[in-house]
Every structure is written in C-alpha cells, then in structure tokens.
C-alpha cells in the first residue's frame, strides 16, 4: 500500500502548469525575434530547436499519460513533477540530435525570410 502525501491536491489538477507553457512561449518568441533582428543564424537555429523540443514535449507528455499507473509505481505530485521534468529533458535531448528534422525545416523556412 502506498500512502500519498498529496491528498490536498485535487485529482483534476494538471502537473504541467500553464505557467511553464507561457514561459516557454515567451522565451521562444523572444529568442526568435532577437535572432531575426540580429540576423544571427546560430540563435535562429537554437530557437527552432527549442520549438521542436516544445512540440516533442507535448508528444511525450501524451504518451506518458497513456501509461497505466500501478500500485508499484505510485502516483504522487512529486512523481508527476519529476516525470514531467524528465520528459522535458528527453524532448530537449532529442531535438538537439536533429533526428526528426522539424527544427531544420523551420530554420530553412525562416532563413528564406531574413
């Protein structure tokens, strides 16, 4: 039997706060505008990778929610927070490898506009 110390947290509460999504959007927008204004291709590519990692994070988050919870894995606010952060890092790592090509496609499209 697993005792959760998060009984005060509503079951409908999302672990991924909208604040984090807002921060990601602002960071990406700021980075993208800065790269375009400075005509800095390295910054622009970095912003494209960040956008790809946000997309991948959403995909991985959906995949994570499809995994059934068992009594051995536990379910607490701390576990959800840790897993959310872990999957965010997975998304960043995957986007840095360039294996999907989403960042490359966005970069090519944006460099033609500079």
N, C-alpha and C positions, 0 to 999 in steps of 0.2 A: 504494500500500500504506500502510495506516495502522497505526502502531505504538501500542499501548495501554500506558500506564504502570500499568495496574491489573491486571496479571496475578496479583497476590496476592489479589485479591478473588474469592471463589467466584462462579460463574455463577448459583447459586441465590439469592444474596443480594438482598434487596429493597432498592431505593433509598429507598422511603418507609419510614422506620423506624417501628416500633410505638411508640417513644417519642414521636414527633411526634403520632401519633394520640391517645396518652394525654394529652399536654399539651393538645391541642385539646379533648378531652372534659372535662378538669378545668377549663379556662378557661371553657368554655361553661356547665358546671354551676355554677361559682362566680358567673359573671355572671348567670345565670338566677335563682339563689337570692337574690342581692343585689337584683335588680330586683323580685322578688316581695315580699321582706321590706320593702323601702323603698317599695313601690307606685310605683315610678318607671317610667312608661311608655316614656320615651326609652331607658332601659337595657334594658328588656324587648324593645323592638323591635330594639335593637342585638344582643342575644343571639339573637333569631330570625334576623336576617340572618347572624350567624356560623354558626348551624346550617345555614342554606341554603347558605352557602359551603362548609361541610364536605361536604354532600351533592353539590354541584356538583363539588367537587374529586375525589370518588370517581368520578363520571361521566366527567369529563375524563381522569382517570388511566386508566380502562378504554379510553377512545377512543385515548389516546396509545399504549397497549400494542398496539393493533391496527395501528399504522402500521409497515410493514416497514422494517427497517434496511438501508441500502445501504452500499456501501463509501465513498461520498462524504460521507455524513452522520456517519460514525464512531460508535463506541459505547465510551464510557468512563464511569468512575464520575463524573467531573466533568460530563460532558454530561448524564448521568442526573440528577444533583443539580440542575443548572441548570434542566433542563426540569421537574423536579418542583416547584421553587420558582416557576417561571414559570407553570405551570398553577394553582398555589395562588393566585397573584395574579390570574390570569384569573377564577378562581372568586369571589374577593372582589369584583372589579370588577363581575362580572355580578350578584352578589347585591345590590350597592349600587344598581343601576339599578332594581331591583324589577320587572323584566320578566317573571320567572317566576311570582311571586306566592306562592311557598312560604312566605316569611317573613311575608307578610301573613296568610295562612291560619293559621299557627301563632300569630301575635300575636293575632288575633281570638279564637282558641280559649282562649288563656291569659288574656286580659284579662277574659273572662267568669268566670274562676275567682278573680280577685283581689277 
